[in-house]
Amino acid sequence: MTALTARAGDPLAGVRQVVGSSRPLSWINTAYPFAAAYLLAGGAVDALLVVGTLYFLVPYNLLMYGLNDVWDHESDLANPRKGGVEGVVLDTRWHRTTVLAAVATNVPFLAALAALTVAAGHAWALVPLAACVFTVVAYSAPRLRFKERPGVDSVTSASHFVGPAVVGVAAAGGAWTWPVVATLLAFTAWGCASHAFGAVQDVRADRGAGIGSVATVLGARRTVRLAMAGYGLAALLLLTAGWPTLLAAAVPLAYLVSVAPFRDVTDDECESANRGWRRFLWLNLVAGFAVTQGLILARVVGGAA
């Protein structure tokens, strides 16, 4: 029983549970790609930027993680990682509330985004937006369960973070030049690698529960090495994007170095990879700062050209 569950009389317990299920530490990971891509693709500081950023900051994450916590409740009860920054164990009394909150926050934002993108003359941005919503639901939804389809799980997870960036470029009417495409492909490779590494720590638990993942198929050691290859590919793609974007190649290399100590981890000791995963969560903040400085530099260089 969690502390939140124990405080049955606490009127804010439900709020904390619902908000906690949206993974506040990860909010920036989806809002930032949209905002950065929108501005760099030529968008202005306008209503579309504000609404899109707010949507991908909270409602999108509540839809993605909140529904996941509802549908994965049984497995979460047996997961020792749950209960902190890696996600709450959502008490069953708040399942219906979480679903209603996800719907109630997503529908108006999606309607507003649709109206704003159409008004801006970039209606086709609704295609990647719809894809974003579909993949966050399909990842955990019964029957679809993309999270249990080895290979598809990593690609789908990556799309959760790359998708907002694609929406940002499309909503701003940006040009699909090679630097843009290369950056998005690198982001995808990074996302796939990160998901794969994250699955390593659960190899034994997932196999015991009959849950499939890229890590249960390949095994812990091969999956870590696959993640390293993914980070390496991301770096190579960024090197082809031209100056100053190529400087960002240092970011995925930092992740490669971070997971490298686990390259020989066995299935029996897969839980030890949690140390690397926790480091990954904080590395995201450092990497985000570094990327921000790079974007500022790109703006300065671009403006001076």
Summary of the structure (lengths in Angstrom):
residues: 305
radius of gyration: 19.4
end to end distance: 59.8
largest distance: 61.8
contacts: 1040
relative contact order: 0.10
helix: 77%
strand: 1%
